[in-house]
Amino acid sequence: PFVAITGNFGESIDGSFFIDDDEQIYFLRASNTGIRIIQVNDDFTMGSSRTLDNTVLGGWTEGPYMLKRDGNYFLTYTGNAVTSEGYRIAYSYSQDEVFDREAFTEGGLIVLSTDEDYNGLGHSSTVMGPDLDSYYLAYHNLNSSGGPNRSNNIARLSFSGTEMIVEHAELYNNIT
């Protein structure tokens, strides 16, 4: 069974954890000035924090997820209002550092659709495929703004150096 090791961190919404190669744990969360990163102390209290430059999307930015692949850090995030048809997923990357305010470079949008039947794409996370080599991006789309009502999606995610690419973000037949 699970055992709670701490109470609420008191750190906004959309928190996610990242554990680096040196076993340092980081907590990432939403902010109106870019993604916030916080070092987690050994006793699971929150330590030093900062906002990462080049990680803001349309004012309020949320849904952070970080992964490390081939020595590069990739940070996905979402913005532009959860009930907007233009809700989207972007990413930034760093080639050598995760906690330096200026370490990340904007990579650009990776998922966006304003199609009448498929829009409001956001809040992603990444999973590794069963072959331990392929990656997939899990995210949602907006069915209606009243709530909001959403559905889940998954699409293949590819990399080329520091470029992150979603190969087929569509309503149907996402995994090709």
N, C-alpha and C positions, 0 to 999 in steps of 0.2 A: 504493500500500500504506500501511497504518497504521504509524506510528512511535510507540513509547512515549515520552512526554515526562516521565514520573516513575514511581516505583515505588508501592508500596502507601502510601496516606495514613495508615493506622493509625487509622481512624475508624469503629469499630463496623460495623454491617451496614446494608444497604438504602440505600446512598448514591445521591443524584441531584443533578444540577447545575441551577442556574437562572442565567441571564444577564439582568441588568436592562438597562433602556434606556440607562444610562450605561456599559454594557459591563462593569460589575463582576460577577465570577463568584462565586456562592455554592455551597457544598456543604451539602446537607441529609442528616441521618442519623437513625437510630433512637436512642431513649433511654428510660429508665424514668421520666423526669420531664417528658417532652414532646419535641417535635422539636428537635434541635440544628441550628443554622445556623452555618456557618463561612465567613468571607471567604477567598477564594482570592487569593493574591498574584500579581503579574505573572509570577513565576518558577514558578508552579504549586505553591508550598508553601502549607500551611495557615496562615492568619492568625488574627485575632480570632474568638472564638466565643462563643455563648451559647445558652441554652435559651429557646425562645419560649413565653411564657405562653399559656394557653388552647389548647394543642395536645397534650393528653394524653388517652388513651382506654384505660381499664381497666388502668392500671399501665404495662406495657411498651407503647410506641407505636412503630410502624414503618411502612415503605413510604411515605415522604414524596414528594410531587410538587407543585411550585409552578408556577403560570402567572399571567400578568398579562393582564387583559382590561378594556378601557375604563377604565384607570387604577386598577383594583382588583387586589390580589394575592389569589390563592386558593391555599390549601395543603390538599391532601388527605392523609390518613393513615389508618392501620389499627391496630386493637388488639383486645384481649380474647382472646388466645391463638390461634395459627394453627390448632390442631386443634379449636377450639371451634365448635359450630354457630352461636354468637352472634358470631363474627368479623365485623367490620363496617367500613364506610368512613365517615368523618366529614370535615368541612372546617372551616377557620377562614379569616377574611379580614382584610385590612388595606386601608384606603383611601388610605394615603399613605406607608407606610414598610415595609421588609422586614426591617431589621436591628435595630430597636428591640425589646427584650424584651417590652414591654407593647403592641405595636402591633396584635396579632391579637385578633379577637373570635371566639368560637365560633359557627359557623354551624349546626351540628347534624349529624345522621346523614343521609347521602344514599343509602346502600345497606346493607340489612339484610334477611336472610331466615333464618328458622329452620325453614322447611318441610323435611320429611323428605327430599325429593329435591333440594333446592336450598338450601344453607346454607354457612356459612363463607366469606362473600364478603369479599375483601380485596385488598390490594396493587395499587392502581390507578395508572394514568397516563392522561394525556389526550392525544388527538391531534386535530388540526384536519382537517375533512373536505375533500374535493377542491374544494368550492365556495368554500373559504377563508373561510367564515362559520359553518359548523356545527362542533360539537365532539362527540367521542365519548370515553366512559370505558371503558378496557380494564381488566379485573380478573379474578380467578379465583374459582372456587367449590370447595368441598371435596367430593370424591367419597367419601373415607374418611379416617379419622384415622390409619390405619396407614401412616405414611410422611412427611408426608401426601401423599395422591394428589389432584391437582387438575386442573381443566379451565379453559380460558380463555373469557371472555365479553366482549361489547362492548355498550354501550347508549348511546343519545343523551343528551347532556348539554346542559342549557339554563341560561340565566342571566337573572335579573331584578334589576338593581342589584347588591346584594351577596349575593343568594340564588342558590345553586347547586342545580339540580334534575336528578335522573336520572329520565327519563320512563318507562322501562319496563325495570326490572331483573328479568328472568324467565329461566327455564331455556331457553325457546324463544321465537322471534320477538322478540328484543330490540330490533331496529331497526324502528320503525314509521313 
